[in-house]
Amino acid sequence: MTFTEWFLFFLFIQVVHFLGTWKLYTKAGKKAWEAAVPIYNAIVLMQIINRPKWWVILLFIPIVNLLMFPIIWVETCRSFGFNKRPDTILAILTLGLYIYYINYFTNAEYIENRSLKPRSPLGEWVSSIAFAIIAATLVHTYFMQPYTIPTSSLEKTLLVGDYLFVSKFHYGARVPMTTIAAPMAHDTIPGLGVKSFLSDDKNKEGLLNKLSLPYMRVPGFQKIKRNDIVVFSWPSDSLATMWGDNSGKFTYKPIDKRTNYVKRAVGTPGDSLEVRDGYVFINGKKTVLPDRAKPQWYFFIDTNGENLPQNVISEFNKNKEGQMTNDGRYALNLTDDEAALIAKNPIVKSIEKHITPKGTYDKSVFPHDPRYAWSTDNFGPIYIPKKGVTVELNSKTIPFYEQIIRRYENNNLTTFGDDIYINGKKAKEYTFKQDYYWMMGDNRQRSLDARNWGYVPFDHVVGKPVMIWLSWDANAPSFIAKLNSIRWDRMFTTVGGSGKPVSYLWLVLLLIGGYTVYSFRKSKKKKA
C-alpha cells in the first residue's frame, strides 16, 4: 500500500472503532465523540480500561501492535464485566468484533475500579508471557537481532557457527514492511517449517502483498563506512525458505523477509570499484582493509607427491576447504601471509595463486553481459550509484542499471532497440532515488556476493554486527559435540575494531552473577 492507502485504511479502522464502542465510552463517563477522534480515542480508551497511556505508542508500532490489539480487546471486555474465559476467546477469535455485541446487545455496566490482577495463576502466567514476547519483539525488531553465520564468505573474521548480535540502531532500524507476521521469526516459524508471514508468493502485485507498508526507516546515528561488515536482505532472493530450499521455483518475498546475508561493504555510494587480480581498487587506489579482515584466495601447492601434514591443512582451513587436485597438487584457501608461511615448508616445491586471467568472461558475474568480459578475480571498473546522482542511459549502461530502475526503484522500464522508456517516456538519463553499496566476502573465491547479483540498495540494509555471543563448530554431528567445540575465546568479542579480538565473557558472567544475587536477596526480603 502507498501512504495514502494506509491513511485511508487507518481512517476506516477509526470508523469501525467508533461504531463498536461509542456506547461503552458513554457508559464509562466519556463523550461519544471521544471514540471517533484518531489517537485521542486510544488515550481515552487507556483511561477506561485503567491502563497506562504509553500503551498507545505500542498500538502504532508495526508487528508489536499485532500483539497489543488482542490485549486491548480483552481488557475492554473485562472493563464492562465480560471477564469469563468464553468472553476472552470470543474477543480474540472475532478480531475484537465481539465488542459490537457488548456495545449494542447487552446492558453492560462499566467497572470503574476493577482489579487488574489476573484471576488465576494461568492468567498471570499468560499475561507475563504476553508482555515478555512484546518486549522481546520490540528489541528484536528495532534495536538488536541475533544472527548466525551460515557460510564461510567472511572466514577468519567471522566463522561458520558464530552467533552475532546485530545492531538495528546504528544505521537506523527498518520498519517492518510485512504487517502480518509471526513475532521474532524471519521467513519461517522455527520447528514448524511453515511460512511466518502473510503474502502472495507467486505475484508481487497480489492482493496480500498490497497490505505491505511502504519503506520507512528510523533515523540512525551512523552511516555505512567503506569496509564495514553489514547484514542485509539478499536482493535476488527467491527461496521459499531462508536456507536449504533447492526447489528452484521462484518465490516472491517482501524485502524484510528475504534471506539475510552478511558481507563487507567494500564500495560505498559514489565510488568507482575495480577488482584487479583479486584485489579491490576504489577510485583507482588499492583498498586498505581493517587489520581483522583476512582476504583469501585458492593457492595450488605442489609437494611433488609428498603428503602435506593434516595439521598444516587444518591450521589454515578451519572449514576443511582444502582439497587435492587431479594433478596431485593441494588447493588450499589461504591469505597472502599464510601462503608465504606455508611456502617455507620444506616439502613445498611451489605455490601458485589461482587467478582467472583478465578478459575471461564468466556469465555468472554481474552484469551478465558478454560485452563485459569480467570474472570474480578481474572485474570492473564499475560505478556504485549514489542518491541524487544522474547517469546517462544507453545500450552500454542499461545492463548495470536495469534492475535498479525496475526492481529497486519500482519503475516500468522497456527497451526498443537502442531506445529506453521509463514509465512510458523516452529516457536518456536516470537519477537514483537511494544509495547503493557493493557487498563482498573476504573469502574472495568462495563467496556469493555483489559480483554475482550487483548492487545492494540501502532499503535492504538490516544492521551492523557488533558482538559474537556464541561460537562453536556448526558442522559438529551432535549437540554434545557442538558443546565440546565451543570457541570460548570468541564468545562476547566485538566484531569491529582493530587488533586481536578481546573476549568480555568474564564481564558478562560477572553481571549475570550479580543480577542473580540481587534477585535472590530481593525475593527473600519480600517473603520476610
Stockholm file with secondary structure:
# STOCKHOLM 1.0

chainA/1-528         MTFTEWFLFFLFIQVVHFLGTWKLYTKAGKKAWEAAVPIYNAIVLMQIINRPKWWVILLFIPIVNLLMFPIIWVETCRSFGFNKRPDTILAILTLGLYIYYINYFTNAEYIENRSLKPRSPLGEWVSSIAFAIIAATLVHTYFMQPYTIPTSSLEKTLLVGDYLFVSKFHYGARVPMTTIAAPMAHDTIPGLGVKSFLSDDKNKEGLLNKLSLPYMRVPGFQKIKRNDIVVFSWPSDSLATMWGDNSGKFTYKPIDKRTNYVKRAVGTPGDSLEVRDGYVFINGKKTVLPDRAKPQWYFFIDTNGENLPQNVISEFNKNKEGQMTNDGRYALNLTDDEAALIAKNPIVKSIEKHITPKGTYDKSVFPHDPRYAWSTDNFGPIYIPKKGVTVELNSKTIPFYEQIIRRYENNNLTTFGDDIYINGKKAKEYTFKQDYYWMMGDNRQRSLDARNWGYVPFDHVVGKPVMIWLSWDANAPSFIAKLNSIRWDRMFTTVGGSGKPVSYLWLVLLLIGGYTVYSFRKSKKKKA
#=GR chainA/1-528 SS CCHHHHHHHHHHHHHHHHHHHHHHHHHTTCCGGGGTSTTHHHHHHHHHTTCCTTHHHHTTSTTHHHHHHHHHHHHHHHHTTCCSHHHHHHHHHTTTTHHHHHHHHSCCCCCTTCCCSCSSHHHHHHHHHHHHHHHHHHHHHHTEEEEECCSSTTTTTSCTTEEEEEESSSSCCBCCSCSSBCTTCSSBCTTTCSBSBCCCSSCTTSTGGGGCCCCCBCCCSCCCCTTCEEEEECTTCCCSSSSSCCCCCCCCCCGGGSCEEEEEEEECTTCEEEEETTEEEETTEECCCCTTCCCBEEEEEECTTCCCCHHHHHHHCTTCCCEECTTSCEEEEECHHHHHHHTTSTTCCEEEECCCCTTCCCTTSTTCCTTSCCCSSSEEEEECCCTTCEEECSTTTHHHHHHIIIIISCCCEEEETTEEEETTEECSEEECSSCEEEEECSBTTSCCSHHHHCCEEGGGEEEEEEEEEEECCTTCSSHHHHHHTCCGGGTTEESSSSSSCCBCHHHHHHHHHHHHHHHHHHHHHHHC
#=GC SS_cons         CCHHHHHHHHHHHHHHHHHHHHHHHHHTTCCGGGGTSTTHHHHHHHHHTTCCTTHHHHTTSTTHHHHHHHHHHHHHHHHTTCCSHHHHHHHHHTTTTHHHHHHHHSCCCCCTTCCCSCSSHHHHHHHHHHHHHHHHHHHHHHTEEEEECCSSTTTTTSCTTEEEEEESSSSCCBCCSCSSBCTTCSSBCTTTCSBSBCCCSSCTTSTGGGGCCCCCBCCCSCCCCTTCEEEEECTTCCCSSSSSCCCCCCCCCCGGGSCEEEEEEEECTTCEEEEETTEEEETTEECCCCTTCCCBEEEEEECTTCCCCHHHHHHHCTTCCCEECTTSCEEEEECHHHHHHHTTSTTCCEEEECCCCTTCCCTTSTTCCTTSCCCSSSEEEEECCCTTCEEECSTTTHHHHHHIIIIISCCCEEEETTEEEETTEECSEEECSSCEEEEECSBTTSCCSHHHHCCEEGGGEEEEEEEEEEECCTTCSSHHHHHHTCCGGGTTEESSSSSSCCBCHHHHHHHHHHHHHHHHHHHHHHHC
//
